[in-house]
Amino acid sequence: MEAGNLKIYADVENCPVRNVLDRIGDKWSMLVLLLLNQEEVLRFNELHKIIESISQKMLSTTLKSLEADGLIERKVYAVIPPKVEYRLTDRGQSLMPHVLSLVDWANSNLGAIKESRLQGLAS
């Protein structure tokens, strides 16, 4: 890769990698995507029950961000009480093979990474 082509990565706002990873690399987004990939459709309260340690506000914020990026869609049913379902969009589904590859890589390497971290702390 030529040095000129690498400049796109230095521009924080327009770098495609940083732009996407900043959005899905937070504490909760990847987990929400993985759950929707596994279950296909989940309601807000189902997601909240599964992810016990997330606040309702943070779950709402995470879902809004993923929806704004076109990775998930929100379907509201006109019933009382309100029923809202979430599912992956085509764009979200196209991301999942890459996410699942990262999950596999993390599972394979987490032990060695933890060991390296401990060695780094010891020196």
Buried (B, 14 or more C-beta within 10 A) or exposed (E): EEEEEEEEEEEEEEBEEBEBEEBBEBEBBBBBBBBBBEEEEBBBEBBBEBBEEBEEEBBEBBBEBBBEBEBBBEEEEEEEEEEEBBBBBEEBBEBBEEBEEEEEEEEEEEEEEEEEEEEEEEE
